[in-house]
C-alpha cells in the first residue's frame, strides 16, 4: 500500500513563491517516477512536472522556467519549487508515484495565487 502526503500549499501573491513537498511511504521510493499534477475547478487534472528514477525531468510548457521538480531519495521526498506564481496557477496540486502500470495519488494541497 502506497501513502503520499502533500504539504506546503497556501495563499500567495502574484509573483511570489511556494515550495510543495510530498512524503512517500510504504514504497521502494527510488524505483518510482514521481510527479506533480494540478486540477482547477471545472478543469481536468493536468501534468505539471515529473522526475524519473534517473533524474530526468519533464515540465508542462506553462510552467517551464518557473517551476522545478526535484527528489531526495534518502528521505523519500519529492518537491516542487514554484516561482513567479500567477493566478492561472491556482489549483489543487497532487503528488503521484508510478511504476509500470501502477499509479498512486496523494490527497492534494490547495495553492491559491491572488492579490
LOBA-170834 format. One record per residue (C-alpha): residue number from 0; residue in one letter; x, y, z. Coordinates in Angstrom, 3 decimals, always signed. Layout:
<sites>
site k = NUM, r = A, x = X, y = Y, z = Z $
...
</sites>
This chain:
<sites>
site k = 0, r = X, x = +0.000, y = +0.000, z = +0.000 $
site k = 1, r = X, x = +1.337, y = +3.425, z = -1.041 $
site k = 2, r = X, x = +0.976, y = +6.577, z = +1.031 $
site k = 3, r = X, x = +1.607, y = +10.022, z = -0.453 $
site k = 4, r = X, x = +1.056, y = +13.159, z = +1.605 $
site k = 5, r = X, x = +1.407, y = +16.660, z = +0.158 $
site k = 6, r = X, x = +2.139, y = +19.819, z = +2.109 $
site k = 7, r = X, x = +3.220, y = +23.399, z = +1.527 $
site k = 8, r = X, x = +0.188, y = +24.819, z = -0.228 $
site k = 9, r = X, x = -1.444, y = +28.075, z = +0.721 $
site k = 10, r = X, x = -2.229, y = +31.606, z = -0.366 $
site k = 11, r = X, x = +0.467, y = +33.580, z = -2.153 $
site k = 12, r = X, x = +0.560, y = +36.873, z = -4.035 $
site k = 13, r = X, x = +1.218, y = +37.008, z = -7.783 $
site k = 14, r = X, x = +4.948, y = +36.900, z = -8.393 $
site k = 15, r = X, x = +5.554, y = +35.026, z = -5.165 $
site k = 16, r = X, x = +6.954, y = +31.570, z = -4.498 $
site k = 17, r = X, x = +5.922, y = +28.356, z = -2.789 $
site k = 18, r = X, x = +7.591, y = +25.015, z = -2.273 $
site k = 19, r = X, x = +5.381, y = +21.940, z = -2.215 $
site k = 20, r = X, x = +6.521, y = +18.743, z = -0.535 $
site k = 21, r = X, x = +5.381, y = +15.161, z = -0.968 $
site k = 22, r = X, x = +6.283, y = +12.487, z = +1.563 $
site k = 23, r = X, x = +6.105, y = +8.895, z = +0.352 $
site k = 24, r = X, x = +5.892, y = +5.775, z = +2.466 $
site k = 25, r = X, x = +5.262, y = +2.069, z = +2.002 $
site k = 26, r = X, x = +7.042, y = +2.046, z = -1.354 $
site k = 27, r = X, x = +10.541, y = +1.488, z = -2.641 $
site k = 28, r = X, x = +10.749, y = +5.174, z = -3.479 $
site k = 29, r = X, x = +13.813, y = +5.081, z = -5.695 $
site k = 30, r = X, x = +12.051, y = +2.758, z = -8.179 $
site k = 31, r = X, x = +9.211, y = +5.191, z = -8.938 $
site k = 32, r = X, x = +8.754, y = +8.064, z = -11.300 $
site k = 33, r = X, x = +7.353, y = +10.907, z = -9.207 $
site k = 34, r = X, x = +5.186, y = +13.716, z = -10.442 $
site k = 35, r = X, x = +3.093, y = +16.743, z = -9.690 $
site k = 36, r = X, x = -0.298, y = +17.325, z = -11.288 $
site k = 37, r = X, x = -2.882, y = +20.013, z = -10.713 $
site k = 38, r = X, x = -6.608, y = +20.446, z = -11.108 $
site k = 39, r = X, x = -8.560, y = +23.686, z = -11.125 $
site k = 40, r = X, x = -12.352, y = +23.714, z = -10.639 $
site k = 41, r = X, x = -14.127, y = +22.624, z = -13.815 $
site k = 42, r = X, x = -10.888, y = +21.553, z = -15.491 $
site k = 43, r = X, x = -9.278, y = +18.145, z = -15.940 $
site k = 44, r = X, x = -6.243, y = +17.150, z = -13.966 $
site k = 45, r = X, x = -3.119, y = +18.157, z = -15.873 $
site k = 46, r = X, x = +0.567, y = +17.362, z = -15.767 $
site k = 47, r = X, x = +2.827, y = +19.894, z = -14.087 $
site k = 48, r = X, x = +6.149, y = +18.063, z = -13.833 $
site k = 49, r = X, x = +7.644, y = +14.591, z = -13.496 $
site k = 50, r = X, x = +11.015, y = +13.232, z = -12.474 $
site k = 51, r = X, x = +12.215, y = +9.720, z = -13.262 $
site k = 52, r = X, x = +14.282, y = +7.353, z = -11.167 $
site k = 53, r = X, x = +17.304, y = +8.549, z = -13.134 $
site k = 54, r = X, x = +16.570, y = +12.222, z = -12.523 $
site k = 55, r = X, x = +15.170, y = +13.102, z = -15.947 $
site k = 56, r = X, x = +12.580, y = +15.871, z = -15.669 $
site k = 57, r = X, x = +9.604, y = +16.832, z = -17.774 $
site k = 58, r = X, x = +7.564, y = +20.029, z = -17.460 $
site k = 59, r = X, x = +4.367, y = +21.399, z = -18.850 $
site k = 60, r = X, x = +5.052, y = +24.297, z = -21.201 $
site k = 61, r = X, x = +3.058, y = +26.598, z = -18.939 $
site k = 62, r = X, x = +5.494, y = +26.154, z = -16.032 $
site k = 63, r = X, x = +8.866, y = +25.806, z = -17.778 $
site k = 64, r = X, x = +11.373, y = +28.263, z = -16.387 $
site k = 65, r = X, x = +9.262, y = +28.918, z = -13.302 $
site k = 66, r = X, x = +8.821, y = +25.535, z = -11.582 $
site k = 67, r = X, x = +11.441, y = +22.972, z = -10.595 $
site k = 68, r = X, x = +10.821, y = +19.388, z = -9.520 $
site k = 69, r = X, x = +13.438, y = +17.542, z = -7.509 $
site k = 70, r = X, x = +13.643, y = +14.489, z = -5.276 $
site k = 71, r = X, x = +15.549, y = +13.293, z = -2.244 $
site k = 72, r = X, x = +15.639, y = +9.515, z = -2.389 $
site k = 73, r = X, x = +17.260, y = +9.217, z = +1.039 $
site k = 74, r = X, x = +14.240, y = +10.929, z = +2.614 $
site k = 75, r = X, x = +11.542, y = +9.547, z = +0.283 $
site k = 76, r = X, x = +10.565, y = +13.108, z = -0.627 $
site k = 77, r = X, x = +9.729, y = +14.929, z = -3.823 $
site k = 78, r = X, x = +9.402, y = +18.699, z = -4.086 $
site k = 79, r = X, x = +8.006, y = +21.299, z = -6.425 $
site k = 80, r = X, x = +9.591, y = +24.731, z = -6.219 $
site k = 81, r = X, x = +7.194, y = +27.265, z = -7.733 $
site k = 82, r = X, x = +8.430, y = +30.756, z = -8.577 $
site k = 83, r = X, x = +6.829, y = +33.712, z = -10.350 $
site k = 84, r = X, x = +3.391, y = +32.419, z = -9.489 $
site k = 85, r = X, x = +0.368, y = +33.741, z = -11.354 $
site k = 86, r = X, x = -3.392, y = +33.459, z = -10.737 $
site k = 87, r = X, x = -3.562, y = +30.835, z = -13.503 $
site k = 88, r = X, x = -1.517, y = +28.536, z = -11.246 $
site k = 89, r = X, x = -4.361, y = +28.359, z = -8.726 $
site k = 90, r = X, x = -5.376, y = +24.711, z = -8.344 $
site k = 91, r = X, x = -5.226, y = +21.681, z = -6.127 $
site k = 92, r = X, x = -1.795, y = +20.127, z = -6.594 $
site k = 93, r = X, x = -1.437, y = +16.350, z = -6.390 $
site k = 94, r = X, x = +1.626, y = +14.207, z = -5.892 $
site k = 95, r = X, x = +1.883, y = +10.968, z = -7.875 $
site k = 96, r = X, x = +4.029, y = +7.856, z = -7.892 $
site k = 97, r = X, x = +4.136, y = +5.475, z = -10.816 $
site k = 98, r = X, x = +5.974, y = +2.346, z = -11.833 $
site k = 99, r = X, x = +4.870, y = +0.429, z = -14.900 $
site k = 100, r = X, x = +1.071, y = +0.305, z = -14.814 $
site k = 101, r = X, x = +0.921, y = +1.210, z = -11.130 $
site k = 102, r = X, x = -0.174, y = +4.706, z = -10.144 $
site k = 103, r = X, x = -0.852, y = +6.211, z = -6.731 $
site k = 104, r = X, x = -2.102, y = +9.679, z = -5.803 $
site k = 105, r = X, x = -1.928, y = +11.875, z = -2.746 $
site k = 106, r = X, x = -4.890, y = +13.792, z = -1.369 $
site k = 107, r = X, x = -3.769, y = +17.128, z = -2.783 $
site k = 108, r = X, x = -2.839, y = +20.535, z = -1.426 $
site k = 109, r = X, x = -4.514, y = +23.817, z = -2.372 $
site k = 110, r = X, x = -2.470, y = +26.573, z = -3.984 $
site k = 111, r = X, x = -4.174, y = +29.936, z = -4.396 $
site k = 112, r = X, x = -2.443, y = +32.828, z = -6.157 $
site k = 113, r = X, x = -4.280, y = +36.066, z = -5.533 $
site k = 114, r = X, x = -3.670, y = +39.666, z = -4.555 $
</sites>
